[in-house]
Amino acid sequence: MCERTESIRMEKAATYYRVSTKKQGKSGLGLDAQKEAVNSLPEFVILKEFFEIESGKKKRRPVLKQTLRYCKKTNSILIIANIDRLARNALLVAAILESKVKFIAADKPLAQPLDHLEDAIKAEREGEAISRRTKLALKEAKKRGVILGKNGKDL
């Protein structure tokens, strides 16, 4: 009887984790959830992890730029937990797709580039809806006399 052993090809990768606020970064909960999702992909050797606290809508993101440069330089795959952790800006995701840096979203590891673009459009729309709801809630809080800002009360 002949035993067959299969070797798993381990691909080089870098991870990118993003949260929107310092409070989220301090709590670590959002980062832990992202790491758990990324670690569910066993066929990669993570060479480097990148972390950023920044809005997903912004185009200028120094750590994301550094991550993409690193992936190009080392010929590594970029791994993210899901598309909205990469960006809530569909044009930015399209630019990353055009940059030829291959990336994988842990929640959809078999997704193709157009799938990522569709998800990015949904993420951007969701971000706009979150922004509208937040603005309405703050407007209502002001009407009730809540003082907002760093000297204000927590809602």
N, C-alpha and C positions, 0 to 999 in steps of 0.2 A: 504494500500500500504506500502510495506516495503522498506526502503531506504538501499541501500548497500554501505558501505563505504570501500574503499580499502586503506590499509595502505602501504605506500612505505617503503620498507626496506632500511634503510640508512647504507651503508657499510663504515667502517673506511678506510681512504686512506691518502697517503702522495703524494705530487707532486714533480717532479724533472724537473727543467728548466735548459737548457744549451744554452749558446752562445759561439762562438769560440774566440772572441776577446774582449779586454777591451773597444774598441770603440763601439761595439755592445751592451755591457753591459751598458755603459754610456747613449747611446741613448734610451735604454729601449724598442725600437720598436719590436725587436725580442722577448723579454720577454713578452711584452703586447700581441702579437699575440699568443704565447704559452698559456698564462693564459686564454685568451678568448676561445681557443679550449678546454682547460681542464674544464673551467667553464660551458661548454655546456653539461657536464655530470651531471645531477641533482641528481642522486641517491647516492651520496657519501658525507660523512662528512670529510672534509679535516682537518686532525689533525696537519699537519706540512708541510711547503713548504721548498724545498731545491733549491738553485741556485748555478750554477757553470759557471765559465768562463774558458773554456778549449777546446782543439781540440777534436772532436768526434772520431778521430782515436786512441787517446792515451788509453792505457789499465789502467794506473795508474791514477785514478781520485778520489782524497780523498773525495769529496762531494758525488759522486755517491756511493762510498763504505759506507759512513756514512748513506746515504739514505737507502741502502739495509739492513744494520744492523738494522736501525730503523723499517723498514717494518717487518723484522723477529721478532723483539722484541715485537712489538705492534700488530702483526698479521694483518697488514694493506696491502691494495692493493697499488701498485705503479702506479701512473697515470702520463703519459707523453703526450705531444701534438702529437708527431708522432715519428716513430722509429729513424729517423736520429737525433733527439734531444737527444735520449738516447745514441746512438753510431753510428759511421760510421765504425764499426769494427764487422763483422759478428761473429767472434769467441767470442768476448766479449758478444754479445747478446745471443749466444748459452750458454755461461757460466751462464748468468743471468737466462736463462730459466731452466738450470740444478739446479740452487740454490733453486728452488721451491718458489721464491718470485713471486707472481702473479702480472702481470702488464697489464695495459690496455693503448693502444694508442688511444687518443681521436678522431683521424681521422678515426680509424677503430676499434670501440669498441667491435665488435663481432669477431674479428680476433682470430684465434687459434695459438698455439705456432709455428707451421710450417709456418703459414702466416707471423708471425713476423720475422722468420728466413729468409724467401724469401725477405721480405722488407729490412732486414738488409743487405743482399747481394747486393741488388740494391743500397742501401744507400752507401755502401762501394765503389761500382763501380763509383757512382756519385762523391764521394769524391776524388777518384783517377783522374777522368776527370777534376774536378775543379783544382786540384793540377797541372796537366799538362798544362792546359790553363793559370794558373797564372804564372808558370815558363816561358812559351813562351812569355807572355806579358812583364814580367820583362826583359827577354833577349832582346826583341825588344826595350824596353825603354832604356836599356844600350847602344844599338847600336846607338840610337838617341842622346846619351850624357846626359841622365837624371842621376843625381846622386841619388843613392838609399841609404836607411838607415835613421837613425834618423836625420842626418844633410842634407839629400837630400831634393829635392822638391817633393811635392805631385804630383802624376800622373794626 
